Amino acid sequence: MMSAPIDLRNASTSASKSTLLDAPSHPIAIPPMPDYNGRILAYTATAGIIVSGVLQDVFGLWMLWLLSGALTWPHIAHQLTRRTFLRNSSRIRQKMLLTDCAIGGGFVGCIGLIAIPSVAVALMLMFSCLIVGGIRQWLFGTMIMAACGAIGVAIVGPAESLQSPMITSIIAISATGLYICVTAFYSHQQARALMMAKTQIQNQREQSIALSHKLSKYLSPQVWQSIFTGERDVRLETQRKKLAVFFSDIKGFTELSEEMEPEALTELLNHYFNEMSEVALKYGGTIDKFVGDSIMIFFGDPTSRGQKEDAFACVSMAVEMRKHMKIMRQKWRSQGIKTPLEIRMGISTGYTTVGNFGAENRMDYTIIGKEVNLASRLESLAEPGEILISYETFSLIKDRIMCRDKGEITVKGFGRPVSIYEVVDFRRDMGPNRSFLEHERSGFAMYLDSEKITERERESILSALEDAAERLRQEEDS
């Protein structure tokens, strides 16, 4: 006959482990009602019922022996569960409560099923079972109590009258009410502490997510995703994989840096990196690093769609970057930047070593190998607005992208000259049926991709072109 609180310490610990990062927190003070205290309260209430029953001549004098048992059993049970093999039982609380149900049932049987004292004891037992183990514990406890009660009645026999004197009834009801109120108060405190723990865990989770999003700015989204989903361990390890490697830089950036203030130059460079990063992520590229005005990107790790698709995605990204650069140049001109900025790009495909490099306390997720050097060399050889690719890349994308042979170059680390190619455009966009048009002059820039234009946008674009054409004609006539 005892009530045990819900232990929230393990619950809060396991829940906090589910957060992305451990956030510092203050432990929640959970007021416990130990099994020992709950059992003392219940058996003291039962002892009060026994004393009042004996004094009112409802129970026989021999019941005083049960009084001594009621006062000593909580201490015996405490020692059994703390200093014997029972302490290793994972469900010792439920098992000891079933023992209490057997004792309570026997007591009900011994008093001959006198109504109010019997109901009072049964209520304390059933209330404890519901709190400790739920419906299942309540069913088992009720069956054990009923069985032991039947055995007690069979031995002692039923009472001559099932009614008890008023004083005995009042004491029984008061003792039971006190027990239920005390245990209910502790249960309320436990529920309140549980809600506080839940709120704290939720706050920690939100803080962890916000922190992880901030940290993700320093990593490529693919790498960040693989780390925080547990797919990849943060440790020094590498592997050999066939990747498509991309390098680019801005032609004319050095001259521009001499003309512009550092603040304006920084704003321009960040805008450029932001736009190019959006294009890279659109095609699934892993952004390795930004160095000065250069960008290094690779395809094929940590996720890959196959060597051919990775190479095609890399070249497609480069083509779109080249087209997007024309729009950006027009915007920069409107801001007073007259120096024409062009990007040059180099792409190679081959086996590289990819993974975490560095020290245990500071590592960098990157790639090394001769294919990286080749991509960098191709980028340095490219003309402004040109995309140079290696033969390995060309062999993977030639059926979908038109390329022009640019001869051979000698690269350190390669035993023979390397054939290189210039990317012209997508084959689907070549000829009279191409889906895009582009034209750029001082004061005018147009990039049109008809496949991506909706019907509503088509009417708006036609209207804008007609207005522009009409204005040009008026200026020409005047």
Kinemage of the C-alpha trace (Angstrom):
@kinemage 1
@onewidth
@group {chain A} dominant
@subgroup {mainchain}
@vectorlist {calphas} color= white
{ca met a 1} P 0.000 0.000 0.000
{ca met a 2} L 2.289 2.699 -1.236
{ca ser a 3} L 2.510 5.222 -4.052
{ca ala a 4} L 5.730 5.854 -5.954
{ca pro a 5} L 6.477 8.913 -8.060
{ca ile a 6} L 7.483 8.886 -11.683
{ca asp a 7} L 11.280 9.114 -11.946
{ca leu a 8} L 11.952 11.954 -14.370
{ca arg a 9} L 15.715 11.916 -14.117
{ca asn a 10} L 16.162 9.103 -16.622
{ca ala a 11} L 13.402 10.495 -18.817
{ca ser a 12} L 14.951 13.926 -19.024
{ca thr a 13} L 18.392 12.430 -19.662
{ca ser a 14} L 17.237 10.267 -22.543
{ca ala a 15} L 15.228 13.091 -24.028
{ca ser a 16} L 18.149 15.478 -23.887
{ca lys a 17} L 20.264 12.956 -25.804
{ca ser a 18} L 17.815 13.230 -28.687
{ca thr a 19} L 18.706 16.884 -29.216
{ca leu a 20} L 21.256 17.760 -31.847
{ca leu a 21} L 23.653 19.363 -29.408
{ca asp a 22} L 23.759 19.359 -25.614
{ca ala a 23} L 22.787 22.793 -24.341
{ca pro a 24} L 23.743 23.826 -20.819
{ca ser a 25} L 20.837 23.709 -18.431
{ca his a 26} L 20.033 23.777 -14.726
{ca pro a 27} L 18.627 20.500 -13.353
{ca ile a 28} L 14.945 20.554 -12.490
{ca ala a 29} L 14.285 19.847 -8.802
{ca ile a 30} L 11.737 17.023 -8.673
{ca pro a 31} L 10.221 16.540 -5.206
{ca pro a 32} L 10.181 12.779 -4.706
{ca met a 33} L 7.961 10.661 -2.487
{ca pro a 34} L 10.098 7.566 -1.896
{ca asp a 35} L 8.557 4.114 -1.698
{ca tyr a 36} L 9.604 3.978 1.962
{ca asn a 37} L 7.665 7.140 2.878
{ca gly a 38} L 4.615 6.105 0.880
{ca arg a 39} L 4.523 2.696 2.529
{ca ile a 40} L 4.886 4.180 6.024
{ca leu a 41} L 1.988 6.548 5.331
{ca ala a 42} L -0.270 3.758 4.053
{ca tyr a 43} L 0.500 1.292 6.848
{ca thr a 44} L 0.195 3.989 9.510
{ca ala a 45} L -3.277 4.753 8.149
{ca thr a 46} L -4.102 1.033 8.360
{ca ala a 47} L -2.749 0.902 11.910
{ca gly a 48} L -5.124 3.727 12.841
{ca ile a 49} L -8.028 1.709 11.431
{ca ile a 50} L -6.956 -1.339 13.484
{ca val a 51} L -6.671 0.650 16.739
{ca ser a 52} L -10.072 2.301 16.300
{ca gly a 53} L -11.646 -1.043 15.382
{ca val a 54} L -10.211 -2.788 18.460
{ca leu a 55} L -11.282 0.059 20.764
{ca gln a 56} L -14.797 -0.021 19.299
{ca asp a 57} L -14.941 -3.839 19.705
{ca val a 58} L -15.351 -4.227 15.947
{ca phe a 59} L -12.137 -6.258 15.693
{ca gly a 60} L -10.899 -8.895 18.086
{ca leu a 61} L -7.986 -8.243 20.431
{ca trp a 62} L -5.821 -10.616 18.418
{ca met a 63} L -5.797 -7.941 15.676
{ca leu a 64} L -3.294 -6.003 17.793
{ca trp a 65} L -0.707 -8.451 16.480
{ca leu a 66} L -1.424 -7.067 13.024
{ca leu a 67} L -0.807 -3.586 14.424
{ca ser a 68} L 2.802 -4.440 15.170
{ca gly a 69} L 3.154 -5.954 11.710
{ca ala a 70} L 1.716 -2.843 10.044
{ca leu a 71} L 4.217 -0.635 11.852
{ca thr a 72} L 7.274 -2.805 11.142
{ca trp a 73} L 6.609 -4.066 7.604
{ca pro a 74} L 7.541 -0.762 5.832
{ca his a 75} L 11.005 -0.895 7.440
{ca ile a 76} L 11.431 -4.584 6.576
{ca ala a 77} L 10.390 -3.936 2.970
{ca his a 78} L 12.828 -1.030 2.771
{ca gln a 79} L 15.726 -3.221 3.904
{ca leu a 80} L 14.723 -6.023 1.536
{ca thr a 81} L 14.697 -3.743 -1.479
{ca arg a 82} L 17.939 -1.980 -0.579
{ca arg a 83} L 20.230 -4.668 0.767
{ca thr a 84} L 19.266 -7.933 -0.882
{ca phe a 85} L 19.221 -9.335 -4.406
{ca leu a 86} L 15.853 -7.643 -4.911
{ca arg a 87} L 17.546 -4.271 -5.409
{ca asn a 88} L 18.735 -5.483 -8.829
{ca ser a 89} L 15.186 -6.139 -10.023
{ca ser a 90} L 14.089 -3.722 -12.734
{ca arg a 91} L 10.464 -3.802 -11.519
{ca ile a 92} L 10.956 -4.101 -7.790
{ca arg a 93} L 8.438 -1.310 -7.144
{ca gln a 94} L 5.607 -3.158 -8.891
{ca lys a 95} L 6.518 -6.482 -7.295
{ca met a 96} L 6.598 -5.065 -3.784
{ca leu a 97} L 3.262 -3.361 -4.389
{ca leu a 98} L 1.736 -6.727 -5.335
{ca thr a 99} L 3.025 -8.009 -1.997
{ca asp a 100} L 1.233 -5.091 -0.321
{ca cys a 101} L -1.942 -6.079 -2.197
{ca ala a 102} L -1.655 -9.609 -0.826
{ca ile a 103} L -1.185 -8.264 2.723
{ca gly a 104} L -4.072 -5.822 2.313
{ca gly a 105} L -6.335 -8.516 0.898
{ca gly a 106} L -5.491 -10.782 3.809
{ca phe a 107} L -6.308 -7.971 6.247
{ca val a 108} L -9.687 -7.361 4.585
{ca gly a 109} L -10.443 -11.066 4.866
{ca cys a 110} L -9.369 -11.185 8.519
{ca ile a 111} L -11.759 -8.353 9.513
{ca gly a 112} L -14.592 -10.288 7.921
{ca leu a 113} L -15.224 -7.837 5.024
{ca ile a 114} L -16.529 -5.064 7.271
{ca ala a 115} L -17.608 -2.525 4.684
{ca ile a 116} L -15.955 0.861 5.323
{ca pro a 117} L -12.558 -0.326 6.673
{ca ser a 118} L -12.367 -2.874 3.823
{ca val a 119} L -13.207 -0.247 1.206
{ca ala a 120} L -10.712 2.182 2.742
{ca val a 121} L -7.844 -0.324 2.525
{ca ala a 122} L -8.874 -1.392 -0.997
{ca leu a 123} L -8.965 2.243 -2.170
{ca met a 124} L -5.422 2.897 -0.934
{ca leu a 125} L -4.152 -0.232 -2.682
{ca met a 126} L -5.932 0.411 -5.984
{ca phe a 127} L -4.900 4.078 -6.006
{ca ser a 128} L -1.271 3.046 -5.497
{ca cys a 129} L -1.476 0.428 -8.264
{ca leu a 130} L -2.861 2.942 -10.753
{ca ile a 131} L -0.139 5.474 -10.005
{ca val a 132} L 2.760 3.016 -10.043
{ca gly a 133} L 1.862 0.645 -12.849
{ca gly a 134} L -1.298 1.803 -14.566
{ca ile a 135} L -4.239 -0.416 -15.545
{ca arg a 136} L -2.182 -3.583 -15.797
{ca gln a 137} L -0.816 -3.194 -12.274
{ca trp a 138} L -4.291 -2.331 -11.046
{ca leu a 139} L -5.764 -5.526 -12.538
{ca phe a 140} L -3.041 -7.749 -11.088
{ca gly a 141} L -3.244 -6.018 -7.695
{ca thr a 142} L -7.043 -6.322 -7.582
{ca met a 143} L -6.942 -10.027 -8.404
{ca ile a 144} L -4.290 -10.729 -5.767
{ca met a 145} L -6.169 -8.674 -3.182
{ca ala a 146} L -9.440 -10.473 -3.949
{ca ala a 147} L -7.777 -13.898 -3.759
{ca cys a 148} L -6.064 -13.173 -0.431
{ca gly a 149} L -9.280 -11.626 0.907
{ca ala a 150} L -11.189 -14.796 0.007
{ca ile a 151} L -8.570 -16.926 1.771
{ca gly a 152} L -8.807 -14.725 4.869
{ca val a 153} L -12.612 -14.963 4.947
{ca ala a 154} L -12.379 -18.742 4.535
{ca ile a 155} L -10.083 -18.981 7.553
{ca val a 156} L -11.643 -16.431 9.918
{ca gly a 157} L -15.170 -16.287 8.550
{ca pro a 158} L -17.280 -13.224 7.696
{ca ala a 159} L -18.185 -10.656 10.345
{ca glu a 160} L -21.611 -10.840 11.980
{ca ser a 161} L -22.338 -7.338 10.724
{ca leu a 162} L -20.686 -5.617 7.770
{ca gln a 163} L -21.354 -2.214 9.312
{ca ser a 164} L -18.791 -0.452 11.516
{ca pro a 165} L -19.283 2.166 14.256
{ca met a 166} L -19.248 5.798 13.219
{ca ile a 167} L -15.887 6.597 14.841
{ca thr a 168} L -14.197 3.642 13.150
{ca ser a 169} L -15.772 4.637 9.819
{ca ile a 170} L -14.686 8.256 10.218
{ca ile a 171} L -11.123 7.244 11.090
{ca ala a 172} L -10.985 4.814 8.150
{ca ile a 173} L -12.321 7.391 5.684
{ca ser a 174} L -10.078 10.159 7.109
{ca ala a 175} L -6.953 7.993 6.991
{ca thr a 176} L -7.681 6.921 3.427
{ca gly a 177} L -8.463 10.483 2.387
{ca leu a 178} L -5.215 11.725 3.942
{ca tyr a 179} L -3.223 9.047 2.134
{ca ile a 180} L -4.851 9.785 -1.223
{ca cys a 181} L -4.430 13.566 -0.812
{ca val a 182} L -0.738 13.281 0.077
{ca thr a 183} L 0.045 10.925 -2.777
{ca ala a 184} L -2.057 13.039 -5.169
{ca phe a 185} L -0.092 16.135 -4.116
{ca tyr a 186} L 3.205 14.426 -4.896
{ca ser a 187} L 1.784 13.150 -8.180
{ca his a 188} L 0.797 16.713 -9.050
{ca gln a 189} L 4.294 17.888 -8.226
{ca gln a 190} L 5.684 15.144 -10.417
{ca ala a 191} L 3.400 16.120 -13.302
{ca arg a 192} L 4.386 19.754 -12.891
{ca ala a 193} L 8.065 18.832 -12.859
{ca leu a 194} L 7.489 16.709 -15.954
{ca met a 195} L 5.973 19.671 -17.804
{ca met a 196} L 8.892 21.858 -16.737
{ca ala a 197} L 11.347 19.207 -17.926
{ca lys a 198} L 9.481 18.907 -21.223
{ca thr a 199} L 9.570 22.682 -21.693
{ca gln a 200} L 13.259 22.815 -20.856
{ca ile a 201} L 14.041 19.976 -23.258
{ca gln a 202} L 12.038 21.710 -25.989
{ca asn a 203} L 13.932 24.959 -25.361
{ca gln a 204} L 17.237 23.093 -25.470
{ca arg a 205} L 16.186 21.433 -28.702
{ca glu a 206} L 15.267 24.760 -30.274
{ca gln a 207} L 18.551 26.290 -29.125
{ca ser a 208} L 20.451 23.296 -30.485
{ca ile a 209} L 18.713 23.526 -33.846
{ca ala a 210} L 19.400 27.255 -34.045
{ca leu a 211} L 23.039 26.664 -33.128
{ca ser a 212} L 23.405 23.853 -35.655
{ca his a 213} L 21.964 26.104 -38.372
{ca lys a 214} L 24.531 28.741 -37.500
{ca leu a 215} L 27.318 26.159 -37.642
{ca ser a 216} L 25.986 24.907 -40.984
{ca lys a 217} L 27.048 28.222 -42.542
{ca tyr a 218} L 30.639 27.039 -42.173
{ca leu a 219} L 29.985 23.731 -43.938
{ca ser a 220} L 28.567 22.683 -47.250
{ca pro a 221} L 24.885 21.696 -46.764
{ca gln a 222} L 25.577 18.119 -47.912
{ca val a 223} L 28.402 17.688 -45.398
{ca trp a 224} L 26.375 19.309 -42.616
{ca gln a 225} L 23.403 17.046 -43.368
{ca ser a 226} L 25.509 13.877 -43.347
{ca ile a 227} L 27.075 14.828 -39.984
{ca phe a 228} L 23.916 15.852 -38.162
{ca thr a 229} L 21.918 12.855 -39.402
{ca gly a 230} L 24.629 10.507 -38.154
{ca glu a 231} L 25.590 9.207 -41.598
{ca arg a 232} L 29.151 10.438 -41.191
{ca asp a 233} L 31.429 10.493 -38.144
{ca val a 234} L 33.488 13.578 -37.351
{ca arg a 235} L 36.906 11.981 -37.319
{ca leu a 236} L 40.060 11.955 -39.399
{ca glu a 237} L 39.285 9.592 -42.250
{ca thr a 238} L 39.487 9.718 -46.040
{ca gln a 239} L 38.520 7.610 -49.028
{ca arg a 240} L 39.214 7.413 -52.727
{ca lys a 241} L 36.315 8.434 -54.960
{ca lys a 242} L 35.825 9.557 -58.526
{ca leu a 243} L 34.677 13.168 -58.401
{ca ala a 244} L 34.064 16.068 -60.751
{ca val a 245} L 36.165 19.025 -59.547
{ca phe a 246} L 35.382 22.658 -60.408
{ca phe a 247} L 37.497 25.801 -60.042
{ca ser a 248} L 36.610 29.371 -60.979
{ca asp a 249} L 37.929 32.860 -60.448
{ca ile a 250} L 37.127 36.397 -61.606
{ca lys a 251} L 39.205 37.848 -64.445
{ca gly a 252} L 39.906 41.507 -63.737
{ca phe a 253} L 39.287 41.305 -60.020
{ca thr a 254} L 42.809 42.458 -59.138
{ca glu a 255} L 42.425 45.619 -61.221
{ca leu a 256} L 39.006 46.234 -59.713
{ca ser a 257} L 40.349 45.903 -56.168
{ca glu a 258} L 42.688 48.821 -56.856
{ca glu a 259} L 39.799 51.040 -57.981
{ca met a 260} L 37.207 50.303 -55.293
{ca glu a 261} L 37.082 50.909 -51.568
{ca pro a 262} L 37.489 47.755 -49.451
{ca glu a 263} L 33.919 47.963 -48.106
{ca ala a 264} L 32.363 48.210 -51.577
{ca leu a 265} L 34.668 45.489 -52.890
{ca thr a 266} L 33.694 43.199 -50.022
{ca glu a 267} L 30.005 43.781 -50.727
{ca leu a 268} L 30.481 43.015 -54.428
{ca leu a 269} L 32.482 39.863 -53.701
{ca asn a 270} L 29.954 38.572 -51.164
{ca his a 271} L 27.138 39.204 -53.630
{ca tyr a 272} L 29.041 37.269 -56.288
{ca phe a 273} L 29.746 34.355 -53.934
{ca asn a 274} L 26.131 34.268 -52.790
{ca glu a 275} L 24.794 34.124 -56.356
{ca met a 276} L 27.290 31.470 -57.442
{ca ser a 277} L 26.608 29.399 -54.316
{ca glu a 278} L 22.895 29.371 -55.103
{ca val a 279} L 23.683 27.996 -58.551
{ca ala a 280} L 26.071 25.392 -57.109
{ca leu a 281} L 23.527 24.148 -54.567
{ca lys a 282} L 20.853 24.036 -57.249
{ca tyr a 283} L 22.890 21.417 -59.100
{ca gly a 284} L 23.948 19.537 -55.954
{ca gly a 285} L 27.554 20.681 -55.765
{ca thr a 286} L 29.573 20.464 -52.540
{ca ile a 287} L 31.171 23.863 -51.965
{ca asp a 288} L 34.676 23.216 -50.703
{ca lys a 289} L 36.057 26.696 -50.105
{ca phe a 290} L 36.311 30.332 -51.142
{ca val a 291} L 39.856 31.624 -51.615
{ca gly a 292} L 40.114 35.272 -52.573
{ca asp a 293} L 37.870 35.516 -55.640
{ca ser a 294} L 38.130 31.785 -56.396
{ca ile a 295} L 35.566 29.060 -55.735
{ca met a 296} L 36.271 25.335 -55.417
{ca ile a 297} L 33.341 22.920 -55.776
{ca phe a 298} L 33.160 19.170 -56.283
{ca phe a 299} L 30.445 16.680 -57.229
{ca gly a 300} L 30.134 13.035 -56.162
{ca asp a 301} L 30.544 13.280 -52.383
{ca pro a 302} L 29.005 12.984 -49.832
{ca thr a 303} L 26.148 12.114 -52.218
{ca ser a 304} L 26.481 10.915 -55.791
{ca arg a 305} L 24.105 10.286 -58.680
{ca gly a 306} L 26.697 8.332 -60.634
{ca gln a 307} L 29.859 9.472 -62.386
{ca lys a 308} L 28.134 10.521 -65.589
{ca glu a 309} L 25.392 12.518 -63.866
{ca asp a 310} L 27.871 14.116 -61.472
{ca ala a 311} L 30.025 15.319 -64.369
{ca phe a 312} L 26.985 16.568 -66.283
{ca ala a 313} L 25.690 18.430 -63.213
{ca cys a 314} L 29.104 20.060 -62.745
{ca val a 315} L 29.328 21.271 -66.348
{ca ser a 316} L 25.668 22.368 -66.321
{ca met a 317} L 26.400 24.423 -63.225
{ca ala a 318} L 29.360 26.075 -64.959
{ca val a 319} L 27.245 26.957 -68.014
{ca glu a 320} L 24.556 28.541 -65.845
{ca met a 321} L 27.180 30.453 -63.869
{ca arg a 322} L 28.513 31.889 -67.108
{ca lys a 323} L 25.024 32.978 -68.162
{ca his a 324} L 24.193 34.347 -64.730
{ca met a 325} L 27.378 36.393 -64.755
{ca lys a 326} L 25.975 38.477 -67.645
{ca ile a 327} L 22.980 39.477 -65.537
{ca met a 328} L 25.239 40.341 -62.620
{ca arg a 329} L 27.504 42.473 -64.825
{ca gln a 330} L 24.525 44.528 -65.930
{ca lys a 331} L 23.516 45.069 -62.313
{ca trp a 332} L 27.052 46.103 -61.394
{ca arg a 333} L 27.124 48.591 -64.259
{ca ser a 334} L 23.978 50.203 -62.887
{ca gln a 335} L 25.861 50.604 -59.598
{ca gly a 336} L 28.731 52.435 -61.278
{ca ile a 337} L 31.152 49.495 -61.690
{ca lys a 338} L 32.418 49.879 -65.258
{ca thr a 339} L 35.228 47.326 -65.153
{ca pro a 340} L 33.948 44.263 -67.030
{ca leu a 341} L 34.151 41.217 -64.778
{ca glu a 342} L 34.327 37.781 -66.372
{ca ile a 343} L 34.729 34.386 -64.783
{ca arg a 344} L 36.916 31.626 -66.084
{ca met a 345} L 36.348 28.022 -65.104
{ca gly a 346} L 38.107 24.685 -65.171
{ca ile a 347} L 36.657 21.204 -64.610
{ca ser a 348} L 38.325 17.804 -64.324
{ca thr a 349} L 36.997 14.371 -63.417
{ca gly a 350} L 38.936 11.568 -61.797
{ca tyr a 351} L 39.867 9.791 -58.606
{ca thr a 352} L 40.700 11.998 -55.618
{ca thr a 353} L 41.144 11.544 -51.899
{ca val a 354} L 38.166 13.055 -50.066
{ca gly a 355} L 37.438 13.305 -46.348
{ca asn a 356} L 38.490 15.034 -43.164
{ca phe a 357} L 42.031 16.411 -43.119
{ca gly a 358} L 43.799 18.210 -40.287
{ca ala a 359} L 43.999 17.565 -36.550
{ca glu a 360} L 41.626 15.960 -34.075
{ca asn a 361} L 40.616 19.364 -32.712
{ca arg a 362} L 40.491 21.198 -36.062
{ca met a 363} L 39.719 19.469 -39.337
{ca asp a 364} L 38.629 20.442 -42.819
{ca tyr a 365} L 36.447 18.440 -45.188
{ca thr a 366} L 38.161 18.718 -48.564
{ca ile a 367} L 39.774 16.823 -51.449
{ca ile a 368} L 43.342 16.372 -52.662
{ca gly a 369} L 44.872 14.726 -55.703
{ca lys a 370} L 46.190 15.410 -59.168
{ca glu a 371} L 42.676 15.950 -60.554
{ca val a 372} L 42.351 18.926 -58.201
{ca asn a 373} L 45.590 20.334 -59.588
{ca leu a 374} L 44.358 19.734 -63.130
{ca ala a 375} L 41.084 21.590 -62.529
{ca ser a 376} L 43.026 24.509 -61.051
{ca arg a 377} L 45.380 24.536 -64.023
{ca leu a 378} L 42.471 24.488 -66.495
{ca glu a 379} L 40.876 27.424 -64.697
{ca ser a 380} L 44.105 29.446 -64.930
{ca leu a 381} L 44.421 28.678 -68.674
{ca ala a 382} L 40.813 29.570 -69.515
{ca glu a 383} L 39.978 32.823 -71.261
{ca pro a 384} L 37.415 35.177 -69.687
{ca gly a 385} L 33.982 33.560 -69.961
{ca glu a 386} L 35.503 30.225 -71.025
{ca ile a 387} L 34.940 26.788 -69.484
{ca leu a 388} L 37.788 24.299 -70.008
{ca ile a 389} L 37.298 20.620 -69.178
{ca ser a 390} L 39.515 17.551 -69.186
{ca tyr a 391} L 39.128 14.628 -71.582
{ca glu a 392} L 37.631 12.429 -68.819
{ca thr a 393} L 34.916 15.020 -68.226
{ca phe a 394} L 34.357 15.438 -71.979
{ca ser a 395} L 33.838 11.680 -72.457
{ca leu a 396} L 31.061 11.705 -69.833
{ca ile a 397} L 29.093 14.728 -71.108
{ca lys a 398} L 29.781 14.899 -74.847
{ca asp a 399} L 26.428 13.375 -75.839
{ca arg a 400} L 24.521 16.236 -74.160
{ca ile a 401} L 26.909 19.175 -74.263
{ca met a 402} L 28.698 20.568 -77.330
{ca cys a 403} L 32.448 20.992 -76.787
{ca arg a 404} L 35.349 22.255 -78.878
{ca asp a 405} L 38.773 20.572 -78.970
{ca lys a 406} L 41.444 22.879 -77.559
{ca gly a 407} L 44.458 20.608 -78.012
{ca glu a 408} L 46.731 19.289 -75.293
{ca ile a 409} L 48.563 20.710 -72.303
{ca thr a 410} L 51.304 19.413 -70.053
{ca val a 411} L 50.409 19.215 -66.380
{ca lys a 412} L 52.684 18.330 -63.495
{ca gly a 413} L 51.788 14.913 -62.097
{ca phe a 414} L 50.538 13.541 -65.439
{ca gly a 415} L 52.861 11.320 -67.426
{ca arg a 416} L 51.539 12.428 -70.818
{ca pro a 417} L 49.896 15.550 -72.256
{ca val a 418} L 46.278 16.088 -71.266
{ca ser a 419} L 43.599 16.721 -73.904
{ca ile a 420} L 41.347 19.635 -73.028
{ca tyr a 421} L 38.046 20.905 -74.414
{ca glu a 422} L 36.054 24.107 -74.326
{ca val a 423} L 32.392 23.916 -73.366
{ca val a 424} L 30.219 25.597 -75.986
{ca asp a 425} L 26.649 24.976 -74.846
{ca phe a 426} L 23.955 22.375 -74.323
{ca arg a 427} L 23.204 20.505 -77.526
{ca arg a 428} L 19.485 21.104 -76.991
{ca asp a 429} L 20.144 24.852 -77.117
{ca met a 430} L 22.186 24.791 -80.314
{ca gly a 431} L 20.704 25.717 -83.680
{ca pro a 432} L 17.422 27.422 -84.583
{ca asn a 433} L 15.394 25.457 -82.032
{ca arg a 434} L 17.410 26.510 -79.020
{ca ser a 435} L 15.378 27.468 -75.969
{ca phe a 436} L 17.385 30.527 -74.954
{ca leu a 437} L 18.656 33.761 -76.444
{ca glu a 438} L 21.171 36.148 -74.981
{ca his a 439} L 22.493 39.526 -76.027
{ca glu a 440} L 24.674 41.977 -74.148
{ca arg a 441} L 25.802 45.503 -74.958
{ca ser a 442} L 26.716 48.547 -72.919
{ca gly a 443} L 23.427 49.694 -71.412
{ca phe a 444} L 21.572 46.537 -72.474
{ca ala a 445} L 21.583 42.886 -71.393
{ca met a 446} L 19.094 40.149 -72.214
{ca tyr a 447} L 18.975 36.498 -71.243
{ca leu a 448} L 15.869 34.592 -72.349
{ca asp a 449} L 15.097 30.935 -71.568
{ca ser a 450} L 11.740 30.219 -73.206
{ca glu a 451} L 11.363 26.805 -71.581
{ca lys a 452} L 11.180 28.341 -68.109
{ca ile a 453} L 8.692 31.124 -68.929
{ca thr a 454} L 5.024 30.708 -68.008
{ca glu a 455} L 2.173 32.011 -70.160
{ca arg a 456} L 1.513 34.951 -67.835
{ca glu a 457} L 5.212 35.867 -67.755
{ca arg a 458} L 5.354 35.597 -71.558
{ca glu a 459} L 2.791 38.392 -71.993
{ca ser a 460} L 4.634 40.631 -69.534
{ca ile a 461} L 7.978 40.047 -71.279
{ca leu a 462} L 6.483 40.737 -74.723
{ca ser a 463} L 5.018 43.986 -73.446
{ca ala a 464} L 8.354 45.067 -71.968
{ca leu a 465} L 10.207 44.242 -75.196
{ca glu a 466} L 7.676 46.133 -77.269
{ca asp a 467} L 7.990 49.195 -75.029
{ca ala a 468} L 11.788 49.028 -75.285
{ca ala a 469} L 11.662 48.641 -79.073
{ca glu a 470} L 9.214 51.558 -79.406
{ca arg a 471} L 11.424 53.818 -77.324
{ca leu a 472} L 14.496 52.944 -79.387
{ca arg a 473} L 12.612 53.720 -82.587
{ca gln a 474} L 11.427 57.101 -81.226
{ca glu a 475} L 14.978 58.040 -80.226
{ca glu a 476} L 16.244 56.974 -83.656
{ca asp a 477} L 13.586 59.080 -85.456
{ca ser a 478} L 14.352 62.118 -83.331
